[in-house]
Structures are given as structure tokens and as C-alpha cells.
Amino acid sequence: MPKLPPSSVSATVDFDADGVQHGFLKLPYSHNDSAWGAIMTPITVIKNGDGQTALLTGGNHGDEYEGITSLLKLTSKLKPNQIRGRVIIIPMMNAPAVQASARVSPIDNGNMNRAFPGHPYGGMTERMADYFTRHLIPMCDTALDIHSGGKTLDIIPFAAAHRLKNKAQEFRCIEGARLFGAPYTFYMEEMDPTKLYDTAVESKGKVFVTTELRGGGTTTPDTIAIADRGIHNFLVYSGILQKNYIDPPSEPVSLEIPDKDAYLQSEHNGILEMCVSLGDEIKDGDLIARIYTTERTGQTPAYYRATTGGILAARRHASNISIGDTFAVIAKTVE
């Protein structure tokens, strides 16, 4: 396999220096408005001596705001004397997408969470993914990537890990997810894990925890509180933050998305009517949704029923729906 060239991304921070540093990951980007421009992704590094390294990210998708908000707050609050080791904070992983309030980058239509392991000769999103893969992921021992449903989904608030071949690693990941302290803890089965950031971190043997904290392209006081508490607890779990855990209001409920069949996808275009609410218990055969055509009036809607029981863990937030859109996800309780 040919050796890859150096990354075109450079950091204005010294990852090995003690103290607090605020800077940028700079990716050269020549375009109509700036011939010698650059994509500037904000980064904070807080270090106090030797120890574990935690990599905290938000804004992997640009319309998911809990991670962005809570991590921006953390960059001004966390002090070196509170930690042992190093915390790398990147609140806006896909900075162009965040600036555009969009899921994907307006520059290259790049979905950061479908761009890994990236490539140094790829588009702007792939180049940033390559920098994470070859430079940031090797630095970290634990990684937390905070997601929510964005503009198109609403999801019960959970922290999650994946089933892994390495069961010791899987246990460390799911324990980190549980201690995050969201109302639900999930074992996730992804629709396609091949190019996820999650997979890039897990393939290096690291502890990886992700979240989904509601959605709709906004935040609430409750979801921000979950994110703030979860980041604190994750840093304690990582052995970095020298404080006690903050207990959640109740013990997280354990759920699992067991397979790809848990994702219900539309076979019609039209207007979505959800017939069950987020968090409802679902039985096999229950009516989940109706979809009405907008092409003409007087038409019978398409009916969608559950083919398995469980809890409605996620639903489409937008009412307009197209063929192929996921409109519901049913999760099962883990004993």
C-alpha cells in the first residue's frame, strides 16, 4: 500500500504543551471569494501533565446543537488544575456545515460522519476526516461525539455504544455510555457503519461513546443539561476530570437497536402522519404512520404497521417525506 502524503490540515495549537490553548485546525481552501483562503475549525486543548486523553466533538453534523453549545461552554470553563491528562475539544467538527446550519458541508456536500477514514487528496470533508484518522484519533484514549436528530429527526435522548468483536472494549464503551447519564443507554446497530467516525475510532481499540439528544434543529434546557452533565461524567470516567460523577435524575433505561429491520423506511412520497409518540411502547402490528399523497385528493393513505415490538426510539421530525426516508426506529429493552 503506498504511503499517504502529509495532511494538508495544520494545527495552531501545541498538543503537548500544558495549560489552555485556543486555536484552529487550518485547511487551505481556494475559492471565488478567497484565492488563498482556509477553513478554520476552532479547537481547544487543555492539558495538565501526563495522563489519559479525551477527544470531545460536536457539530459532526451542522444542524445538531447540543454538542456544539455544551462544548463551546466547556472551552471557557474547564481549567488545567481540574484535570490530569489532556482534553481536546472540537465543538464544530464540520465547521462549514455548522456555519450553514446544515447537516452536510455546503462546500462539497460532504457528510463528515460518512467520510471516514478520509483521504488527503479528497474533498474538503474527506481531508478533515483524514486528519482525524491519522492525527487526532491516535492521540486519544477515549472519544465522545455528541449528536442529536438535526432538522429531520426527533430521538429519545440517549448515549450509545456498539456491539464489538472485542468484548472488553465493548464493555468499556457501553459503561462510558451508561455513566454519561442520559435517560436511555443504547446498544446501536447502524444502518451502514463502514464510513462512520465511530468505526474509525473503534477500529483503533479506543473507547467511543456517541449520543442522540432529541432533535428538530434546536435545543431545549433539558437536552443541554443532559449534554453538560454527560460531558462532565465522561471526563470523570476517562480518568481525567478530578471530580465526582453527577448523578442523573434516574438510572438510564437500557435499550438496543438490534438490527437494520428496526429502521422503518417509507416507500411513498407525501405527507407523514405519525400515529404513535416518541417513547411509546409498540406491539407487533400496531399502526405506526400514515402517508398521504400530495398528487391528488380523495386518495387512501399508505398504512405502515410495526413488524416487531419495542419502544419508538426515533421518528422523522419533518412532515414532508420521500421514498427511502426513515420515519421510525423501534428499539427493544435490554434485560
N, C-alpha and C positions, 0 to 999 in steps of 0.2 A: 504494500500500500504506500503510495507516495506521501512524503512528509508535507503537512499543511504549512502554508506560509504564516508569518506572524499576523495576529489580528490587526485590523485597521482601527479598532477601538483602543483608546488610551484613557488612563485614569489620572485625574489631577490630585488624587489623594495617595498617601503612602500607607499601604495596608499593614505595614509592620511597625508604624510609629504609635507610641502611646498617646493618649489624650483624645480629643474630639476634633474631627476634621469634616468639613462640609465642602463638597466639590462636585465634579461631574465625570461621567463617562462620556467621552467625546468621540463621535463617529462622523468622519468627514462626509459631507453630503452637498454636492454641487447641483444647484437647481436654478431656475429662472430668476429668482429674487436674490440669490446669493451664490456667486460663482465659486467662492471658496468658503462655503458655509459648513456647518456641522450640526448634527443632532446632539443636543446637550441633555443628558439624562442625569438628574440630581442623585447624589449618593452621599451618605453619611457613614463614617467609620468611627466607632468608639472602642477604644482598646485600653486595657489595664493589665499589663503583664502577660504571662503565659496562661494558657487555658484553652477551653473549647471555643469554637467559632460558630455563631449562628448567622445564617443568611435570611433576612426578612424582606419579603417582597409584596407589593401591591401593584395594582394597575397593570397586571398581565393583560387584562382586557380593559380598555379605556373608559368603559361606562359602568364600572363596578367600584363603588366609592368607599366602602368601609375600610379596606386595607389602605387606600391612599390617605384617607383622613387620619386614621389612628397612627399610621407610621409617620406622617408629617408631624403630628403632635409629639411622637416619641423622639424625633430628631432634636427637639429643643429641650426635652425633659430629662432624658437619660444621661447620667453623669458617670465619668470613669470610676469614681470611688464607690459606685453602687454595684460594680461588676468585677468579675475575674475572668479574663479572656478577651474576646473580641465580638462585637456585633456589627454586621454590615447591613445597612438599611437602604433599600431602593424602593421608595414609595410608588414610583411610576415606571414600572419595568418597560412598558411600551409607551414612551413619552409622547410620540406623535399621536397615538390613539387617544390618550388622555386629553391632550390639547384640543382634539377634535370631538370630544365627548362621544367617541365611537368605540365599538368592540375591537375593530381592527385598524391598522395604520392607514391613514389617507395617502401615504407616500407610495406604498407598494401593495396595498390591500393585504398586508401581512398580519396574520393571526399569530401572535407570539407563542401561544400555547399549542400551536400546530407547526412550529418552525424548528423544533429541536431534532438532532443536535446542532442544526445550523450549518453554515458554511462561510468561510472568509471571502469567497467570491460571489456570494448570493446577493439577494436584495438586502435592503437596509435591516429588515426584521431578522432575516437569517444571519446577518453579520453580528447583530447583537446577541442572538441565541448562541452563536459560535463562541462569543466572548464569555458568556455564562458557562458554557460547557467546558471550555479549555482553561479558564482562569478562575472564575468565581466558585463554581461547584467544587473543584479540588481543594479550595481553601476551607470549606465549611465542614462541620461535623453534623449539624442539624440545619434544616431549611423549613421555613414556614411561608407558604404562598396563600395570601388571603383573597378569596373570590366571593362574589355574590352573583345573582342571576342576571345582572345588567338590565338593559331596557326590555328584553323579550321574555324573561323568566322570573318567576317568584318561587322561592325554595325555602322549606323549613330550615331554620338556622342550625347548621351542623359543622363539626370538624371531622375530617375523614383521613383514612389511610387505605392502602390497597392490600389485597392478598398477594403475597410474595413467595417465591420459592425458598428464600432464606427465612425460615420461620423465626429465628432470633431477631433478625432485622424487622420482620413484620410485627413482632410483639412490641419492639421499641417504638415503631411508628404509631401503632394503634394506642399505645399507652400515652404517647405525646398528644394524640388527638383527644383522648378521654380527659386528660388533665387540662387541655385547653379550656374546657368548661362551658362549651356551647350546650344548648338544651338537648342536642342529639349528637351521638357519635356514630359515624358510618364506616362500614367496610364498603368501598366503592368498586364497582365493575364499570370501567369506562367503555363507551361505545367504540372508541379506537384509541388505544394508548400509545401507538407507535411513535408519535412525534411530540408527545407532551413534555413539558418541563418536568412534571412529576417523574416520568420514566427516566429522564436524563439524570436526575438526582438519585433515584433509587438504584439505577444500574451501577452507580459508584459505591453502593453499600451504605449510603448515608441515611439518616433519619429524615423522613419527609412527611409533613402534615399539610393538608390543604383544607379549605373551608368553602362553604356556601352560606351566605348570611342574608337571606331574603333576596330582594332584587327590585325590579321596576325602574332601575336607573336613578335611584336616590338612596338616602339613608334615613334611619329613624334613631331617636335616642336609645332605644333598646338594642338595635344592631351595633351601634357604635360602642355601647357599654360592653357588649359581648366581645367585640374585637379588642377593645382596650384591655379587658380582663384576660382574654386569651393570649395576647402578646406577652403580657406580664408573666402568666403561668408557663408559657412556652420557654421563656428565658430562664425561669427557675428550673424547669425540667431539664434544660440544656446544661445546667450546672454553671451558668454564667451570672445571672442576677442573684445577688446575695440578699434575698428577701424571702418571705413566706408566700405560699400559694394563696390566691384569693379564691375562696370557695364560691361556686356558683349558687344561685338560689335553690337548685335541686340537682340531684345526681343525674348526669346525662343518660338518656334512653339510648340503648344500643340497637341500631338498625343495619340492614345490609341491602345493597342493590345487588342481587345475586347473579344476574346475567343480563345480556342485552335485551332480552324479552321484557324486562321491566320498563323499557322506554317505549311509550305508545306514540306512534307517528301517524300523521294524517295522510290519507290517500285522496284527499279532496282539497280544493281551493274554496275559500269563502269566509264566513264569519263564525268564530268559535263561541259556543255557549258551554261553559263548564257546568256540570251538574253535581259536582261534589267540591268541597272546600279543602284547602291545604290543611294537612294533618288529620283529615277524616280517615276512619277505618273503612277499608274497601273489602267487599266479598266478591268471589268469583261470579261473574255475570252481572254485577252492578253496572248501571248506566253511568258512564264517566263524562261523556260530552256529546253534543250535537254540533254538526257543522252545516250551515245554511249556504246554499249557492247565492251569489250576488248577480248571476246572469239573468235571472227572471224571477217573478213572483209565483206564488202558488205551488212551490215545489216542496216535497217532503224532505226533511233534513237527513243527512247521514248520521246513523247512530253508532257510537263506539262504546263497547262494554268491556269490563275487565275480564281478562283471561286467567287472573290469579288474585289471591287475596293479599292484603297488607295495609299500608298507610300511604296516602297520597303525599309523597315527599316533595314533588315539584310540579309546577303547572306553567303553561305558557301564560305570560302576562299580557301580551298584545292580543287583541281580539281578531285582527286580520290573520288569516292562516293560509299557508300554501302546502301543496303536496310535499311530503318529506319532513315537515316541521314536527318536532317533538312537542306534544301538548300535555303530557302527563308522565310522571315517573312513579312507580309503585315500589315501595321498599318493604322489607319483611323484618319482623322483630328477631333479634339475636338473643337466644337464651343465655 
